[in-house]
C-alpha cells in the first residue's frame, strides 16, 4: 500500500475570491517573497474539453494551489517524507493567508489522502465481494460487476473531526481515499486546526493515523 503524494491536499472551504489569490499575492503573503526571476510560477490548465470551466493550478517553489469560489486547495510538491516538514510548511502558508484575509467566511478545513494497493491478496478482497454479493445475486447474468465501492464515516466524541473513508476495487487495484473534515465557523477555529492546537491533529498526525489503519489492513504502508 502506497501513500500517493500527488493526491495529498489541504482544503479550506469558504468564500474565496480567485481575483485576490493570484500567484504573486500568495508568494507575498503566504511565502513572504516577491514575484521575480528567482521565484518562477508555473501554470497548468486542465486538459478537458467542453464548456465547463475548470480553474488553473499554480505551482510555486514549495506548493501548488487551486482557487475555486468555495474552496482553496493546496498541494505539496514532490514526495511526502517521513519528516512531514513540507506539510507543516503548507499549513503555515495557509495560516498566513487566513490571517491576511481575516474577514473571509470559513466553513471547514480538510486533509485529503489517497492510498493505492496494486497487488491485493484474495483475502483482502473479501470485504468488497461481501458488500455487493446481494446485488450480484439478483442482477441478470449478462451484467458484469465493473467495480466495487465501500464508504464509511467516523467522528470523534466531540464531533470536531469527521473521517470519510472511501475504498474502491477496480482493475485489480485497491484505492483508499481519506478525508479528515474539520467543521469550523471562524478564522480562529481554522487556525487552530492548521496549527494543531487543542485536540486537533496537524496533517502529519492524520497521515500517521491513516497509515496505521492501512498497515493493519494491508501490511506495510510506504510513501510513493
Buried (B, 14 or more C-beta within 10 A) or exposed (E): BBBBBBBBBBBBBBEBEEEBBBBBBBBBBBBEBEBEEEBEBEEEEEEEEEEEEEBBBBBBEBBBBBBEEEBBBBBBBEEBEEEBEBBBBBBBBBBBBBEEBEEBEBBBBBBBBBBBBEEBEEEBBEBBEEBBEEEEEEEEEEEEEEEBEBEEEEEEEEEBBBBBBBBBBEEEEBBBBBBBBBBBEEBEBBBBBBBBEEEBBBBBBBBBBBBEBBEEBBEEBEBB
